[in-house]
């Protein structure tokens, strides 16, 4: 069994930037040599998320609208009172979406739907340079 781990550094992101990282994850599967297994994609930090999405402008805009509706930036959060960093909404959004996704690998390829991409979502209220860890396990 092979276990392959690689860190990718993303360009500096701003709040609600959504990046398609599918090709970069597939490249790490190619580099791992794994043909059958699973890839776990994980973002380091508590104010960012990894999910899947049809990466097209309309749905990307809809995702931003939904996040703003479900967890508005304008609310007064207890986190703000304690830390004075005004990013309580960022932490909550990240908790709802989650920091990672696991995707099956078959014949050396990610098993994704036709319109399904792996995306990174920046949720913090200040620009960040982020790391995403891809771990591929299998044979």
C-alpha positions as CSV (number, residue, x, y, z in Angstrom):
1,X,0.0,0.0,0.0
2,X,1.2,3.5,-0.9
3,X,0.6,6.6,1.2
4,X,1.6,9.8,-0.6
5,X,1.2,13.3,0.9
6,X,1.8,16.6,-0.8
7,X,1.3,20.2,0.2
8,X,0.1,22.8,-2.3
9,X,0.3,26.5,-1.5
10,X,-2.5,28.5,-3.0
11,X,-2.2,32.1,-4.2
12,X,-3.3,34.7,-1.7
13,X,-7.1,34.6,-1.4
14,X,-9.8,37.0,-0.3
15,X,-13.1,36.3,1.5
16,X,-15.4,34.1,-0.6
17,X,-12.8,33.4,-3.3
18,X,-13.6,30.0,-4.7
19,X,-10.8,28.1,-6.5
20,X,-11.1,25.0,-8.6
21,X,-8.3,22.8,-7.4
22,X,-9.4,19.6,-9.2
23,X,-6.5,19.5,-11.7
24,X,-3.9,20.1,-9.0
25,X,-5.3,17.2,-6.9
26,X,-5.3,14.9,-10.0
27,X,-1.7,15.8,-10.6
28,X,-0.8,14.6,-7.1
29,X,-2.7,11.3,-7.8
30,X,-0.6,11.0,-10.9
31,X,2.6,11.7,-9.0
32,X,1.6,9.2,-6.3
33,X,1.3,6.3,-8.7
34,X,-1.8,5.1,-6.9
35,X,-4.3,3.4,-9.3
36,X,-7.0,2.3,-6.8
37,X,-7.6,4.0,-3.5
38,X,-8.7,7.3,-2.0
39,X,-7.6,10.9,-2.0
40,X,-8.2,13.1,1.0
41,X,-8.0,16.9,0.4
42,X,-7.6,19.0,3.5
43,X,-7.2,22.7,4.1
44,X,-5.1,23.9,7.0
45,X,-6.9,26.5,9.1
46,X,-10.2,27.1,10.7
47,X,-11.6,29.7,8.3
48,X,-11.4,27.9,4.9
49,X,-13.2,24.9,3.4
50,X,-12.9,22.2,0.8
51,X,-16.0,20.9,-0.9
52,X,-17.3,19.9,-4.3
53,X,-19.2,22.1,-6.6
54,X,-20.1,22.6,-10.3
55,X,-17.5,25.3,-10.9
56,X,-19.4,27.7,-13.2
57,X,-20.0,31.4,-12.6
58,X,-23.7,31.1,-11.8
59,X,-23.2,28.4,-9.1
60,X,-20.1,30.1,-7.7
61,X,-22.2,33.3,-7.3
62,X,-25.0,31.3,-5.7
63,X,-22.6,29.7,-3.2
64,X,-21.5,33.1,-2.1
65,X,-25.1,34.3,-1.8
66,X,-26.1,31.3,0.3
67,X,-23.2,31.6,2.6
68,X,-24.0,35.3,3.2
69,X,-27.6,34.4,3.8
70,X,-27.0,31.5,6.2
71,X,-24.2,33.0,8.2
72,X,-24.2,36.8,7.6
73,X,-21.1,38.8,8.2
74,X,-23.2,41.6,9.8
75,X,-24.3,39.6,12.9
76,X,-22.7,40.2,16.3
77,X,-20.9,37.0,17.2
78,X,-19.5,36.1,20.6
79,X,-16.2,35.3,18.9
80,X,-15.9,39.0,17.9
81,X,-16.4,40.1,21.6
82,X,-13.7,37.8,22.7
83,X,-11.0,38.2,20.0
84,X,-12.0,41.5,18.2
85,X,-11.1,40.0,14.8
86,X,-14.6,40.2,13.3
87,X,-14.4,36.8,11.7
88,X,-16.8,34.7,13.8
89,X,-18.9,34.3,10.6
90,X,-15.8,32.9,8.9
91,X,-15.3,30.2,11.5
92,X,-18.9,29.2,11.4
93,X,-19.1,29.0,7.6
94,X,-15.9,26.8,7.7
95,X,-17.4,24.5,10.3
96,X,-20.6,24.1,8.2
97,X,-18.7,23.3,5.0
98,X,-15.8,21.3,6.5
99,X,-12.0,21.4,6.0
100,X,-11.8,18.2,3.9
101,X,-13.2,15.9,1.3
102,X,-12.3,12.3,0.5
103,X,-12.7,11.2,-3.1
104,X,-12.3,7.7,-4.5
105,X,-9.5,7.0,-7.0
106,X,-10.1,4.4,-9.7
107,X,-7.7,3.5,-12.6
108,X,-5.6,6.5,-11.4
109,X,-8.4,9.0,-11.8
110,X,-10.6,10.9,-9.3
111,X,-14.1,9.6,-9.4
112,X,-16.1,12.8,-9.9
113,X,-19.4,13.5,-11.7
114,X,-19.3,15.2,-15.0
115,X,-20.0,18.6,-13.5
116,X,-18.3,18.0,-10.2
117,X,-15.1,19.8,-9.2
118,X,-13.1,20.0,-6.0
119,X,-13.0,23.5,-4.7
120,X,-11.3,25.5,-2.0
121,X,-13.3,28.3,-0.4
122,X,-11.7,31.2,1.5
123,X,-13.9,32.3,4.3
124,X,-11.7,34.6,6.4
125,X,-12.3,38.3,6.3
126,X,-8.7,39.2,5.5
127,X,-6.4,38.0,2.6
128,X,-4.6,34.7,3.3
129,X,-2.0,32.5,1.7
130,X,-3.3,28.9,2.2
131,X,-2.0,25.4,2.3
132,X,-4.0,22.4,1.1
133,X,-2.7,18.9,1.9
134,X,-3.5,16.0,-0.5
135,X,-3.0,12.5,0.9
136,X,-3.5,9.6,-1.5
137,X,-3.8,6.1,-0.1
138,X,-4.0,2.9,-2.1
139,X,-2.2,0.7,-4.6
